Amino acid sequence: MKPKEILSNTPLTDDDDHNLFSYETPLRPDAFEKDDDLKIELIEKHFREIMHVLGMDLSDDSLKGTPRRVAKMYVKEVFSGLNPLSKPNSKLFDNKYNYDQMLVEKDITFYSHCEHHFVPIYGKAHVAYFSSGKVIGLSKINRIVQYFSKRPQVQERLTVQIAEELKKLLSTEDIAVVMDAKHMCVSSRGVGDTNSQTGTAHFSGKFNDQSVRSEFLNYVNSSASK
Ligand SMILES: [Zn+2]
């Protein structure tokens, strides 16, 4: 997966977005007043209603468990990253070996959902940083990508959220995040383009340097990657 076109540090401009220049997911202050069980119960009820309106026979064996199944999947799996309690605990280690070059974690698979259509966005994330004294367990980078993916998202915001979280965690501005993704709302409906892919990127600190950025992108696009 090669990024065809990279939108560097794309400003978040969503017509309907009230928080135009915020990279935070727009959540209400009372977002977590209801516990998960109550949310599942309410979503189940509403999803049953959607299926009913569509004319489906909910007494059918194959369909009757669907509303609850969808509700559980929303709350416990695909949108579990809305809840700050799901945030991975990222333990840092001292950079004992004084590794002072770029560290790249590439081809991190992620699954998210487009917040405009609630259908999947999926692809690969490529992350790099320079240590400012601390290093992070490699699998934690994957977990951070997955945590922010498990929300209704736009790819631009997802990219920035991952980058900003890593900056905070690792106390450095030297972070790069590139994401290549397929949007089911583009491929399976609407224009029905199954081949297009969306690339987003966030570069900061040392990655603003053209040669450092190229080193990273060359590695990401190298033959080991598809
Ligand atoms: Zn969409």
Residues whose N, C-alpha, C, O or C-beta is under 5 A from the ligand:
A	BS01	ZN	C114 H116 H117 C185
